[in-house]
Amino acid sequence: MIKIGVIGAGNRGKDVYAKYILNHTNDAKVVAIAEPNSLKRKEMIDEHKINPNFVFDDWKSFLSKDKFCDAVIIATGDDMHFEPIKLAMEKGYNILLEKPMSNKVNECIEIVKMAEYYGVKVMVCHVLRYTPFFTKLKELIDSGIIGDVVDIQHNENIGNYHFAHSFVRGNWRNSNETSPLILQKSCHDLDILSWLLNGSSCTKIASFGSLNYFKEKNAPKGSADRCLDCKYLDSCIYSPKKIYYNNLGAWPTLVATEIQTKEALDEALKTNNYGRCVYKCDNNVVDNMVSIIEFDNGVHVTFNLCAFTDEVCRTIKIMGTKGEIRGNDLKNHIEVYEFGKGNGRFSNGKKIEITPEVIMGGHGGGDTGLMQDFIKLCEGKLEDTKTNPKISLESHIMAFAAEESRVTGKIIDMKEFIKRFE
């Protein structure tokens, strides 16, 4: 039985990783919790039957003790990863680290060095590598069915309500307090692009983007600062009535209120950030961003990150010398076109349609695959992980460079960028 402690009982720590351990495996058990919020802490205690001796108000108290379990899950805020993981490594814990590793370049680099120095097993939560959808895409590329990859178009369709919840009202609305959008939301995507290209490294990156819409100047005339007081409550696209009241007991309402009742939600939205007008928040992260990326194997990528989509999904087009792959992860659908094998007037490509395996769990089954591998890693059944810090560093560096390009208007040479932090 692998004994695991959880540091940070937010949506990922409590409702995803710890919940998986509770409901889906007999090989591991949550035995400790560090969480400042008393309600979330109590929920963890009750669900996992945690001994009071291993209940802590904060991570410092947890990690001040001698090592008492096998592994820790670090799911604190983006700006609160470095110190806990440093101490956890010193104690010899195996670690599941929520992405991003850190919101600072130098700390990401230091985490890689520390993992190698202490020799502990660390898995970064790049869950897309564990999804059947992206695994199938990689298998297709590696098979050579479309020849050599030349160009990729990849879209992270955030979804209008998801963006309003997480990046206008929510925890990641202000990059001065947490992380730039491309790091927090899309180090996933930058990581998966590198993985699809067999670990190819980025050589240059240029990005363009802005906070275009979620500003006070776009607020409807006469709108209130808080939604429950507003005359547009029933008609506004981003009304909490549409986003939260129909999702009691599920995300994103699990984040909007600690108690999942209509009455508790009413009270929470009167005071917390999730009841604020989306046009009158203290948000500063971009709501649209386009990056142009060059990899060292000659492949070029355009990556589009946008709030203004109906569906929450990732779509991709991979163009090769012998064919083309198109995919939509929400629809779990992949199309492969082999050039010159069709019967069309101009020898259109032969079309193959693929439905990848379905695995239950968030992120298209990626959360499930991630947790399965983490438990195997702790058991010693895996030598290493697909997402160790050294591998994950590439996507983080790309994200930091992309944000610098967006802010400065310059094309970033990655070798020169990395030298500044060595």
C-alpha positions in Angstrom: 0.0 0.0 0.0 1.6 3.3 -1.2 1.0 6.0 1.4 0.5 9.5 -0.1 0.2 13.0 1.4 -1.6 15.8 -0.4 -0.4 19.4 -0.2 -3.1 21.6 -1.4 -6.8 20.5 -1.4 -8.1 22.5 -4.3 -9.8 21.2 -7.4 -6.8 19.2 -8.7 -5.5 18.0 -5.3 -8.8 17.1 -3.7 -11.3 16.5 -6.4 -9.0 14.8 -9.0 -5.9 13.2 -7.7 -7.0 12.3 -4.2 -10.5 11.3 -5.5 -8.8 8.9 -7.9 -6.9 7.3 -5.2 -10.0 6.9 -3.1 -12.3 5.5 -5.8 -10.1 3.7 -8.3 -7.2 1.9 -6.6 -6.4 -0.4 -3.7 -2.7 0.1 -4.2 -2.5 3.6 -2.6 -4.1 5.5 0.2 -4.1 9.2 1.1 -2.8 9.4 4.7 -2.0 13.1 5.1 -3.3 16.5 4.2 -1.9 20.0 4.3 -4.5 22.7 3.5 -5.2 26.1 5.1 -9.0 26.1 4.2 -10.7 24.3 7.2 -13.7 23.1 5.1 -11.6 21.5 2.4 -9.3 20.1 5.1 -12.3 18.5 6.9 -13.6 17.1 3.7 -10.3 15.4 3.1 -10.2 14.1 6.6 -13.7 12.6 6.4 -13.3 11.1 2.9 -9.9 9.5 3.5 -10.2 8.8 7.2 -6.9 10.6 7.9 -5.3 10.3 11.3 -5.3 13.7 13.1 -1.6 13.4 13.6 -1.2 13.9 9.9 -3.5 16.8 9.3 -1.7 20.2 8.8 -2.8 23.8 8.2 0.1 24.4 5.8 2.8 22.7 3.9 5.6 24.0 6.2 4.1 22.0 9.1 3.8 18.9 6.9 7.3 19.0 5.6 8.9 19.9 9.0 8.2 16.3 10.1 10.5 13.4 9.2 9.4 11.4 6.2 6.3 9.5 7.2 4.8 8.4 3.8 6.0 7.3 0.4 5.0 10.2 -1.8 3.4 13.7 -1.9 1.1 15.4 -4.3 1.9 19.1 -4.6 -1.1 21.0 -5.9 -0.7 24.4 -4.4 -0.9 27.7 -6.4 1.5 28.3 -9.3 3.7 30.6 -7.1 3.8 28.1 -4.2 5.5 25.1 -5.8 9.2 25.7 -5.4 9.7 25.7 -1.6 7.4 22.7 -1.0 9.1 20.6 -3.7 12.5 21.6 -2.5 11.8 20.4 1.0 10.0 17.3 -0.2 13.0 16.3 -2.3 15.3 16.8 0.6 13.1 14.5 2.7 13.3 11.8 -0.1 9.6 11.8 -1.1 8.4 10.8 -4.6 6.5 13.7 -6.0 3.5 14.4 -8.2 3.8 18.1 -9.1 1.0 20.1 -10.6 1.9 22.1 -13.7 3.3 24.6 -14.2 6.4 23.5 -12.2 6.8 27.1 -11.2 5.9 30.6 -12.5 9.6 31.6 -12.6 12.1 30.4 -15.2 15.0 30.0 -12.7 12.9 27.9 -10.3 11.9 25.6 -13.1 15.5 25.0 -14.0 16.5 24.6 -10.4 13.7 21.9 -9.9 15.3 19.9 -12.7 18.7 20.1 -11.0 17.4 19.2 -7.6 15.5 16.2 -8.9 18.7 14.8 -10.4 20.7 15.7 -7.3 18.4 14.1 -4.8 17.5 11.1 -7.1 13.8 11.2 -6.3 11.1 10.3 -8.7 9.1 13.4 -9.8 6.2 13.4 -12.2 4.9 16.7 -13.6 1.1 16.7 -14.4 1.3 17.0 -18.2 -1.8 14.8 -18.5 -2.2 15.0 -22.3 0.7 12.5 -22.8 -1.5 10.0 -21.0 -4.6 10.4 -23.2 -5.6 7.8 -25.8 -6.2 10.6 -28.3 -2.7 12.1 -28.3 -1.1 8.7 -27.9 -2.8 7.7 -31.2 -1.7 10.8 -32.9 1.9 10.0 -31.9 1.5 6.4 -33.1 0.3 7.7 -36.5 3.2 10.1 -36.9 5.7 7.5 -35.8 4.3 5.0 -38.3 5.2 7.2 -41.2 1.8 7.1 -42.7 1.9 10.8 -43.6 5.7 10.9 -44.3 7.8 13.5 -42.6 5.9 16.2 -40.6 6.3 19.6 -42.2 3.7 21.8 -40.5 1.3 21.7 -37.6 -1.7 23.9 -36.8 -2.8 23.4 -33.1 -5.7 25.2 -31.4 -6.4 25.3 -27.7 -10.1 26.3 -27.7 -10.5 27.4 -24.1 -14.3 28.0 -24.2 -15.9 31.3 -23.4 -17.4 30.2 -20.1 -14.2 28.3 -19.0 -12.2 31.4 -19.7 -14.6 33.6 -17.8 -14.5 31.3 -14.8 -10.7 30.6 -14.6 -9.0 33.5 -16.3 -11.3 36.5 -15.7 -12.9 35.8 -12.3 -10.8 32.9 -11.2 -7.4 32.0 -9.7 -5.4 32.7 -12.9 -6.9 36.0 -13.9 -3.8 38.1 -13.1 -0.4 37.1 -14.2 1.3 39.3 -11.6 -0.2 37.0 -8.9 0.1 33.7 -10.7 1.2 32.9 -14.3 0.9 34.1 -17.9 -2.0 32.4 -19.7 0.3 30.5 -22.1 2.3 29.0 -19.1 -0.7 28.1 -16.9 -3.1 26.9 -19.5 -0.9 25.8 -22.4 2.4 24.4 -21.1 0.3 21.3 -21.7 0.1 22.1 -25.4 3.7 23.1 -25.9 4.7 19.9 -24.2 2.5 17.7 -26.4 3.8 19.4 -29.5 7.4 18.6 -28.5 6.3 15.0 -27.6 4.6 14.5 -31.0 7.8 15.6 -32.7 9.9 13.0 -30.7 11.3 15.5 -28.2 12.4 18.1 -30.8 13.5 21.4 -29.3 12.2 24.8 -30.1 14.7 27.1 -31.8 12.7 30.3 -32.3 9.3 31.5 -31.1 7.2 34.6 -31.9 3.9 35.4 -30.2 1.1 38.0 -30.5 -1.8 38.5 -28.2 -3.8 40.9 -26.0 -6.6 41.3 -23.5 -9.1 42.2 -26.1 -12.6 42.0 -24.6 -12.9 41.4 -20.9 -12.5 45.1 -20.0 -14.7 47.7 -18.3 -15.2 49.6 -21.6 -17.2 46.6 -22.9 -19.5 46.4 -19.9 -23.2 46.8 -20.8 -24.6 50.2 -19.9 -25.8 50.4 -16.3 -24.3 47.0 -15.4 -23.5 46.3 -11.7 -20.1 45.4 -10.3 -21.6 42.1 -8.9 -23.8 39.8 -11.0 -26.5 39.1 -8.5 -27.2 42.8 -8.3 -27.2 43.3 -12.1 -30.2 43.9 -14.4 -28.4 41.7 -17.0 -28.3 38.7 -14.7 -30.6 36.6 -16.9 -29.4 37.8 -20.3 -25.6 38.1 -19.9 -23.5 35.4 -21.7 -21.3 35.2 -18.6 -24.0 35.2 -16.0 -23.2 32.9 -13.0 -26.8 31.6 -13.4 -25.7 30.0 -16.6 -22.2 28.9 -15.5 -22.7 27.8 -11.8 -26.3 27.1 -10.9 -26.7 24.2 -13.4 -23.5 22.5 -12.2 -23.9 22.0 -8.5 -21.6 19.2 -7.3 -19.5 19.5 -10.4 -16.8 21.7 -11.9 -16.8 24.7 -12.1 -19.3 25.1 -9.2 -17.0 23.0 -7.0 -14.6 25.9 -7.3 -17.1 28.7 -6.9 -18.4 27.6 -3.5 -17.2 25.2 -0.8 -20.7 24.0 0.0 -22.6 22.6 -3.0 -26.1 23.9 -2.3 -28.0 26.7 -4.0 -28.2 28.7 -0.8 -24.4 28.4 -0.2 -23.8 29.4 -3.8 -26.1 32.5 -3.4 -24.0 33.6 -0.4 -20.7 32.9 -2.0 -21.5 34.9 -5.2 -22.3 37.9 -3.1 -18.8 38.2 -1.9 -16.3 36.1 -3.8 -14.6 36.6 -7.2 -17.0 34.3 -9.0 -19.8 36.7 -8.5 -18.0 39.7 -10.1 -18.9 41.2 -13.4 -16.5 39.8 -16.1 -15.9 43.3 -17.4 -15.0 44.8 -14.0 -12.4 42.3 -12.6 -8.7 42.8 -11.9 -7.8 40.4 -14.7 -4.9 41.1 -17.0 -4.1 37.9 -18.8 -4.7 37.8 -22.6 -7.9 36.4 -24.0 -6.3 35.6 -27.4 -2.8 34.6 -28.4 -1.1 33.2 -31.5 2.4 31.7 -31.4 4.6 30.8 -34.4 7.2 28.1 -33.4 10.2 26.7 -35.2 11.6 23.3 -34.1 15.1 22.1 -34.6 13.9 19.3 -36.9 12.6 21.9 -39.3 8.9 21.6 -38.4 6.9 24.8 -38.1 3.9 25.2 -35.8 1.2 27.8 -35.4 -0.5 27.6 -32.0 -3.7 29.5 -31.4 -4.9 30.0 -27.8 -8.3 31.7 -27.6 -11.2 32.3 -25.2 -13.8 32.9 -27.8 -14.9 29.4 -28.7 -18.1 27.5 -28.1 -16.5 24.1 -27.3 -13.7 23.4 -24.8 -11.4 21.3 -26.9 -8.2 20.9 -28.7 -8.1 20.7 -32.5 -5.1 19.8 -34.5 -4.0 19.5 -38.2 -0.7 17.7 -38.8 0.6 18.1 -42.4 3.2 15.7 -43.8 5.0 14.9 -47.1 2.7 12.0 -47.8 -0.5 12.9 -46.0 -2.4 14.8 -43.4 -3.9 14.1 -40.0 -6.8 16.1 -38.5 -8.1 15.6 -34.9 -10.6 16.9 -32.4 -10.0 15.6 -28.8 -13.5 16.5 -27.6 -15.2 14.4 -30.3 -12.4 11.8 -29.9 -12.1 11.7 -33.7 -9.1 11.5 -35.9 -9.0 11.6 -39.7 -6.0 10.5 -41.8 -5.6 11.4 -45.5 -3.0 9.6 -47.6 -2.1 11.6 -50.6 -2.6 10.1 -54.1 -4.7 7.1 -52.9 -8.2 8.5 -53.5 -10.4 8.4 -56.5 -11.1 12.1 -56.8 -10.6 14.2 -59.9 -7.2 15.3 -58.6 -6.3 12.1 -56.8 -7.6 13.3 -53.5 -6.3 11.5 -50.4 -7.6 8.2 -49.1 -9.5 9.0 -45.9 -9.2 6.8 -42.7 -11.3 7.6 -39.7 -10.2 6.6 -36.2 -11.9 6.6 -32.9 -9.3 6.2 -30.1 -9.9 4.1 -27.0 -12.1 5.8 -24.4 -10.8 5.9 -20.8 -12.9 7.5 -18.1 -11.5 10.5 -16.3 -10.8 14.1 -16.9 -8.7 15.5 -19.7 -9.9 12.7 -22.0 -8.7 10.0 -19.7 -5.4 11.7 -19.1 -6.0 12.2 -15.4 -6.6 8.5 -15.1 -3.5 7.5 -17.0 -1.4 10.0 -15.1 -2.5 8.6 -11.7 -2.0 5.0 -12.8 1.6 5.7 -13.8 2.3 7.7 -10.7 1.3 4.8 -8.5 3.4 2.4 -10.6 6.3 4.8 -10.3 6.0 4.8 -6.5 5.7 1.0 -6.4 8.9 0.7 -8.4 7.2 -0.8 -11.4 8.3 2.1 -13.6 11.9 3.3 -13.9 10.9 6.8 -15.0 8.0 8.8 -16.2 6.9 10.4 -19.5 6.8 13.7 -17.7 9.8 14.1 -15.5 11.0 17.7 -14.8 13.8 17.5 -17.3 11.4 16.6 -20.1 8.8 19.1 -18.9 11.3 22.0 -18.8 11.2 22.3 -22.6 7.5 23.3 -22.6 8.0 25.7 -19.7 10.9 27.5 -21.3 8.9 27.8 -24.5 6.0 29.4 -22.6 8.2 31.9 -20.9 9.8 32.8 -24.2 6.5 33.1 -25.9 5.2 35.5 -23.3 8.4 37.6 -23.6 7.9 37.8 -27.3 4.3 38.9 -26.9 5.3 41.6 -24.5 8.4 42.9 -26.4 7.3 42.2 -30.0 10.6 40.4 -30.6 11.3 37.0 -32.1 13.0 35.0 -29.4 16.1 32.9 -30.2 15.8 30.0 -27.7 19.6 29.4 -27.2 20.1 33.1 -26.3 17.0 33.1 -24.1 18.2 30.0 -22.1 21.7 31.4 -21.7 20.3 34.3 -19.6 19.3 31.8 -16.9 22.3 29.5 -16.9 
